[in-house]
Amino acid sequence: MTPQKTMILKNETKAYCDGFNCTILESISDGVFTVDDQWQITSFNRAAELITGISRNEAIGRPCWEVFHSSLCEAECPLSQTRKSGKAVVGKVCYIVDAKGRRITISVSTSLLRNSRGEAVGAVETFRDLSAMESLRLKLEGDFDMGELISHSPAMQKVLELTPAVAETTSTVLIQGETGTGKELVAKTIHALSRGRESPFVAVNCSALPDTLLESELFGYKAGAFTGAQKDKPGRFAQARGGTLFLDEIGDISPAMQTKLLRVLQEKSYEPLGAVHSEKSDARIIAATNKDLEHLVEIKAFRQDLFYRINVVRIDLPPLRHRKEDIPFLVEHFVDRFNLLFNREIRGVDPQVLSILMSHDWPGNIRELENIIERAFVLCRQEEITRSHLPRDLILREQRAGEPLNMYSARQALEAGNISRALRQSQNNLSQAARLLGMHRSTLYRKMKKMGL
């Protein structure tokens, strides 16, 4: 193509896109951008700015792959497919990484861009943010949810920083924490962020089964291995092939089972019951316990060599009583979840309820808090959860403590929740959030800094 022809096409593309933007593109919620024959972005609508976090001025004139960081860019670029074949691509699901490094699930559609003479002068790509829909799907299916890992507590910062780094490796992980702190949630999060996320996540509660059943559950068996074994049954190691095997409450397994598990970790192979040949295992192992394994090693109740094998990377989850500043955010998260599950429209909890929750020591940790909010949803027929919807023993326990309710802490927690909601609604635009909250931008910034938001 001659330089003169190229310049004519570029000018036609720009004129076409500018007119198109003015009439339609700015009024729709889907992101839209166009490229010329050199893959340079020629238009970028308002929705594209909001979804990607990149301004129109930054985007226009740059190659599309420098702006639109899609999981399809390298191998399966829809724009490239459309340019080569002339055929549209419709509703292809992928993800992009926005300006803040967040992964956003989207659906992409592409088509050729033609001038008034029917000549191809570039291509157009539209994309729709599916993250809200994906979040709803995961909640309704009971899949993992990052909600409980979102924290403003210094006690959780190491966990939040370590989890993505660990997910990039295949190292064995040991998660320690009290019952109800979310050990399986962390394990699912590591799996969901890992390269093997498309493979299964398989969980086994090691304390729930006696040795004989646990062995067949983990390793499987061959037909004829024992009476009633009429056909082969794959174990959890086989089911988790390529993915993650989560061994919960590993501190409760017997010394004999510890020996067999150690061999699997050392040799990356195992023998199903009744088998004559070993089978390979490439499942990533994540172990969890609510016990102090180092103490169990000291008293000879847990093998030292097995402890070293599973303690390659250790994540210690703090109990909820050590991260009480997260309670308002967790309450808001659970209210949102149960509103979806129960088709309700409860706004939240009143300050007195929040004060009681902030004063409680939470021996059952996050799971106990979740159960209390779920119980309140069953009883509540109003727009707000009140003291009357809390368990009687929780209220009596607070009364027996003989301390007045800390209303200042409740007000602080409620304010932190309101700021968090305003930031989400404004997509972290401080000026817009300040207007929503009815305060000056500098006041909002000062409060956010004080609260660690």
C-alpha positions in Angstrom: 0.0 0.0 0.0 1.4 3.4 -0.9 2.1 6.0 1.8 -0.6 8.3 0.2 -3.2 5.5 0.3 -2.3 4.7 3.9 -2.7 8.3 4.9 -6.1 8.5 3.2 -7.3 5.4 5.0 -6.0 6.7 8.4 -7.8 10.0 7.9 -11.0 8.2 6.9 -10.7 5.9 9.9 -10.3 8.9 12.3 -13.2 10.8 10.7 -15.5 7.8 10.8 -14.6 6.9 14.4 -14.9 10.5 15.6 -18.4 10.7 14.2 -19.3 7.3 15.6 -18.1 8.3 19.1 -20.1 11.5 19.1 -23.4 9.8 18.3 -23.3 6.4 19.9 -20.1 5.2 21.7 -20.3 7.6 24.6 -23.8 6.5 25.6 -23.2 2.8 25.9 -21.8 0.7 28.9 -19.6 -1.5 26.7 -16.0 -0.6 26.1 -15.2 0.1 22.5 -12.0 1.0 20.7 -11.0 1.1 17.1 -7.6 0.5 15.4 -6.2 1.4 12.1 -4.3 -0.8 9.7 -1.1 -0.3 11.8 -2.9 -1.6 15.0 -2.8 1.9 16.5 -5.8 2.9 18.6 -7.9 5.6 16.9 -10.8 5.9 19.3 -11.4 4.9 22.9 -14.9 5.5 24.5 -15.7 6.4 28.0 -16.7 2.9 29.1 -13.3 1.7 27.8 -11.7 4.3 30.1 -13.7 3.1 33.1 -13.1 -0.6 32.6 -9.4 -0.4 31.8 -8.5 2.5 34.0 -6.7 4.1 31.1 -7.6 7.5 29.8 -8.5 8.2 26.1 -5.6 10.6 25.8 -3.2 7.8 27.0 -4.7 5.2 24.7 -5.1 6.9 21.3 -2.1 6.6 19.0 -0.6 3.7 20.9 -0.6 0.0 19.7 -3.6 -1.8 21.1 -1.5 -4.4 22.8 0.2 -1.7 24.9 -3.1 -0.5 26.2 -5.5 -3.5 26.2 -3.6 -6.2 28.2 -5.7 -9.2 27.3 -5.1 -12.9 28.0 -5.8 -13.4 24.3 -3.3 -10.9 22.9 -0.4 -13.3 22.2 -1.9 -16.4 20.8 -5.6 -15.8 20.0 -6.0 -12.1 19.3 -9.6 -11.7 18.1 -8.8 -8.5 16.2 -6.0 -10.3 14.3 -8.4 -13.2 13.5 -11.0 -10.7 12.2 -8.4 -8.8 10.2 -7.2 -12.0 8.5 -10.5 -13.7 7.9 -12.8 -10.8 7.6 -15.2 -12.6 9.9 -16.5 -11.1 13.2 -15.7 -12.7 16.6 -18.6 -12.6 19.0 -18.7 -13.0 22.8 -15.2 -14.5 23.4 -14.6 -14.7 27.2 -11.1 -13.8 28.5 -9.6 -11.4 31.0 -7.7 -8.2 31.0 -5.3 -6.6 33.5 -6.4 -3.0 34.2 -4.2 0.0 35.1 -4.2 -1.0 38.8 -3.1 -4.6 38.1 -6.5 -6.1 38.7 -7.7 -9.0 36.6 -11.2 -8.4 35.1 -13.2 -11.0 33.3 -14.7 -9.6 30.0 -16.4 -10.8 26.8 -14.9 -9.6 23.5 -16.5 -9.0 20.1 -14.7 -7.8 17.0 -15.5 -6.8 13.4 -13.9 -5.0 10.5 -14.3 -1.2 10.2 -15.2 -0.1 6.7 -15.5 3.3 5.0 -18.4 4.5 2.8 -16.8 2.7 -0.2 -16.8 -0.6 1.7 -13.0 -0.7 2.1 -11.6 -2.1 5.3 -9.9 0.8 7.1 -9.3 -0.9 10.5 -11.2 -2.9 13.1 -13.4 -2.3 16.1 -13.4 -4.2 19.3 -16.2 -4.1 21.9 -15.8 -5.6 25.4 -18.2 -6.1 28.3 -17.2 -6.2 32.0 -18.3 -9.6 33.3 -16.6 -9.3 36.8 -19.9 -8.6 38.6 -21.6 -11.6 36.9 -18.6 -13.8 37.5 -18.6 -12.8 41.2 -22.3 -13.6 41.5 -21.8 -17.0 39.7 -19.0 -18.0 42.1 -21.1 -17.0 45.1 -24.2 -18.9 44.0 -22.1 -21.9 43.1 -20.3 -21.9 46.5 -17.0 -21.5 44.8 -14.1 -19.6 46.3 -14.5 -15.9 47.1 -11.8 -13.4 47.8 -14.1 -11.4 50.1 -12.8 -12.8 53.5 -9.2 -12.2 52.3 -9.8 -8.5 51.7 -8.4 -6.9 54.8 -7.2 -3.6 56.2 -5.5 -5.2 59.2 -1.7 -5.2 59.6 -2.1 -8.8 60.9 -3.3 -9.9 57.5 -0.9 -8.0 55.3 1.7 -10.8 55.2 -1.0 -13.2 54.1 -2.2 -10.9 51.4 1.3 -10.2 50.1 2.4 -13.9 50.3 -0.6 -15.5 48.6 -0.1 -14.3 45.0 3.6 -15.0 45.2 3.1 -18.5 46.5 0.5 -19.2 43.7 3.1 -18.6 41.1 5.1 -21.6 42.3 4.4 -25.3 42.8 5.9 -25.4 46.3 4.1 -27.3 49.1 2.3 -24.9 51.4 1.4 -25.3 55.1 -1.5 -23.1 56.4 -1.8 -22.8 60.2 -4.6 -21.1 62.0 -7.4 -21.6 64.5 -10.7 -23.3 63.4 -12.8 -20.9 61.3 -10.0 -18.6 60.2 -10.4 -19.4 56.5 -7.6 -21.9 55.8 -9.5 -23.6 53.0 -10.4 -20.2 51.5 -6.7 -19.3 51.4 -5.9 -22.7 49.8 -8.7 -22.1 47.1 -7.3 -18.7 46.5 -3.8 -20.0 45.9 -5.2 -22.6 43.5 -7.4 -20.0 41.7 -4.3 -17.8 41.1 -2.0 -20.6 40.1 -1.1 -22.0 36.6 -3.1 -25.1 37.4 -6.3 -23.3 38.1 -8.1 -25.0 35.2 -7.4 -28.4 36.9 -9.3 -29.7 39.9 -9.1 -28.4 43.5 -9.6 -31.5 45.7 -10.1 -31.2 49.5 -9.8 -34.0 52.1 -10.5 -33.7 55.8 -7.9 -35.9 57.2 -9.4 -35.9 60.7 -12.8 -37.2 59.5 -11.7 -40.6 58.4 -9.9 -43.6 60.0 -6.6 -44.7 58.6 -8.0 -47.5 56.4 -10.5 -45.3 54.8 -8.2 -42.3 54.5 -5.6 -44.4 52.6 -8.1 -45.7 50.1 -9.6 -42.2 49.8 -6.2 -40.6 49.1 -4.6 -43.3 46.9 -7.6 -45.2 45.5 -7.7 -48.9 44.9 -7.8 -51.6 42.2 -10.5 -54.1 41.6 -10.1 -57.1 44.0 -8.0 -55.2 46.5 -10.5 -56.2 49.2 -13.9 -57.7 49.6 -16.4 -55.5 47.7 -13.8 -53.8 45.5 -15.4 -54.8 42.3 -13.9 -52.1 40.1 -11.0 -49.6 40.2 -11.6 -46.4 42.1 -9.2 -43.4 41.6 -8.1 -41.7 44.8 -7.9 -38.0 45.6 -4.3 -37.8 44.3 -5.5 -39.0 40.9 -8.5 -36.7 40.9 -6.3 -33.7 41.7 -3.8 -34.5 38.8 -2.5 -31.2 37.5 -4.3 -29.2 40.2 -4.2 -28.9 43.9 -4.8 -31.4 46.7 -5.8 -29.8 50.0 -5.1 -31.9 53.1 -7.1 -30.3 55.9 -6.3 -31.1 59.5 -3.1 -32.9 58.6 -2.0 -32.7 62.3 -4.6 -35.5 63.1 -3.2 -38.3 60.9 -1.6 -41.3 62.5 2.2 -42.1 62.4 1.6 -44.9 59.9 -0.3 -42.6 57.6 2.4 -39.9 58.0 5.0 -42.4 56.7 2.9 -43.2 53.6 2.3 -39.5 52.9 6.0 -38.7 53.3 6.8 -41.2 50.6 4.4 -39.5 48.1 5.9 -36.1 48.8 9.5 -37.4 48.4 9.0 -39.6 45.3 6.0 -37.9 43.7 4.4 -41.3 43.3 2.0 -43.6 45.2 0.5 -47.0 45.0 -3.3 -47.6 45.0 -4.4 -50.4 47.2 -4.0 -53.7 45.4 -1.8 -52.2 42.7 1.5 -53.7 41.5 2.9 -50.5 39.9 3.3 -47.0 41.3 1.4 -44.0 39.8 2.9 -40.6 39.4 1.4 -37.6 41.2 1.9 -34.0 40.0 -0.8 -32.5 42.3 0.3 -29.5 44.3 0.0 -30.2 48.0 -1.5 -27.6 50.4 -1.8 -28.8 54.0 -3.6 -27.1 56.8 -4.0 -27.6 60.6 -5.3 -25.8 63.6 -2.6 -27.4 65.8 1.0 -26.4 66.5 2.9 -28.9 64.4 6.3 -27.8 65.8 5.1 -28.7 69.3 3.8 -32.1 67.9 7.2 -32.7 66.4 8.8 -32.0 69.8 6.6 -34.5 71.6 7.2 -37.1 68.8 3.5 -37.0 67.7 4.4 -35.8 64.2 7.2 -36.9 62.0 9.9 -34.3 61.8 10.8 -35.2 58.2 7.2 -34.9 57.1 6.9 -31.5 58.8 9.9 -30.3 56.8 8.4 -31.6 53.6 5.1 -29.7 54.0 6.6 -26.6 55.7 8.3 -25.3 52.5 6.1 -22.2 52.6 4.1 -21.4 55.7 1.1 -19.1 56.0 -0.1 -18.2 59.5 -3.6 -16.9 59.7 -4.4 -14.6 62.5 -7.6 -15.1 64.5 -10.4 -12.6 64.1 -9.8 -11.2 67.6 -6.5 -10.0 66.4 -8.0 -8.3 63.3 -11.2 -6.7 64.6 -10.8 -3.7 62.3 -11.9 -6.1 59.6 -15.2 -6.9 61.2 -17.2 -4.1 59.5 -16.0 -5.1 56.1 -16.6 -8.8 56.8 -20.1 -8.0 58.0 -20.8 -5.9 54.8 -19.4 -8.8 52.7 -21.7 -11.4 54.4 -24.7 -9.1 54.1 -24.1 -8.7 50.4 -23.7 -12.5 50.0 -26.8 -13.4 51.9 -28.8 -10.7 50.1 -27.9 -12.5 46.9 -28.5 -16.0 48.2 -31.8 -15.2 49.9 -33.1 -12.6 47.5 -33.3 -10.0 50.3 -32.6 -6.3 50.5 -31.2 -5.9 54.0 -29.1 -2.7 54.2 -26.8 -3.8 57.0 -26.5 -3.8 60.8 -27.3 -1.0 63.2 -24.5 0.6 65.3 -25.4 -1.3 68.5 -25.1 -4.6 66.7 -21.8 -3.6 65.3 -20.6 -2.6 68.7 -21.5 -6.0 70.1 -19.7 -7.7 67.3 -16.7 -5.6 67.8 -16.6 -6.4 71.5 -16.9 -10.2 71.0 -13.7 -12.4 71.2 -14.8 -14.7 68.3 -13.5 -18.1 69.4 -15.1 -19.5 66.2 -13.5 -16.7 64.1 -14.8 -15.8 60.6 -17.0 -18.9 60.4 -18.8 -17.9 63.7 -19.3 -14.4 62.3 -20.8 -15.7 59.1 -23.1 -18.0 61.0 -24.3 -15.1 63.2 -25.1 -13.0 60.1 -26.9 -15.9 58.4 -29.0 -16.5 61.5 -29.9 -12.8 61.6 -31.0 -13.0 57.9 -33.4 -15.9 58.9 -35.0 -13.8 61.6 -34.8 -10.3 60.2 -37.9 -9.0 58.5 -36.8 -5.4 58.5 -34.3 -3.4 56.4 -31.6 -3.5 59.1 -30.3 -6.2 61.5 -30.8 -5.2 65.1 -29.8 -6.5 68.5 -33.0 -8.7 68.6 -31.7 -10.8 65.7 -28.5 -11.8 67.5 -28.1 -15.1 69.3 -29.2 -14.8 73.0 -26.0 -16.3 74.3 -23.9 -13.7 72.5 -25.9 -10.9 74.1 -25.7 -12.5 77.5 -22.0 -13.1 77.2 -21.5 -9.4 76.5 -23.7 -8.4 79.5 -21.8 -10.8 81.8 -18.6 -9.1 80.7 -19.8 -6.1 82.6 -18.3 -3.6 80.2 -20.3 -0.9 78.4 -20.6 -1.2 74.7 -17.9 0.6 72.9 -20.0 3.0 70.8 -17.0 4.9 69.6 -15.5 1.8 68.0 -18.9 1.1 66.4 -19.1 4.6 65.0 -15.5 4.3 63.6 -16.3 0.9 62.1 -19.5 2.2 60.5 -17.7 5.2 59.1 -15.0 2.9 57.6 -17.7 0.8 56.0 -19.4 3.9 54.5 -16.1 5.2 53.1 -15.4 1.7 51.6 -18.8 1.7 49.9 -18.3 5.2 48.5 -14.9 4.3 47.1 -16.3 1.3 45.3 -19.2 3.3 43.9 -16.9 6.0 42.6 -14.3 3.4 41.4 -11.7 4.9 43.8 -12.2 8.4 42.6 -11.5 10.4 45.8 -13.3 13.6 44.6 -16.5 11.7 43.7 -16.3 9.6 46.9 -16.0 12.8 49.0 -19.1 14.3 47.3 -21.0 11.1 48.0 -20.0 11.3 51.7 -20.6 15.0 52.0 -17.1 15.9 53.1 -14.0 17.7 51.7 -11.5 15.6 49.6 -8.7 16.4 52.1 -10.9 15.2 55.0 -11.6 12.0 53.2 -7.9 11.4 52.5 -7.1 12.1 56.2 -9.7 9.6 57.4 -8.6 6.9 54.8 -5.0 7.3 56.0 -6.0 7.0 59.6 -8.1 3.9 58.9 -5.6 2.2 56.7 -7.9 2.3 53.7 
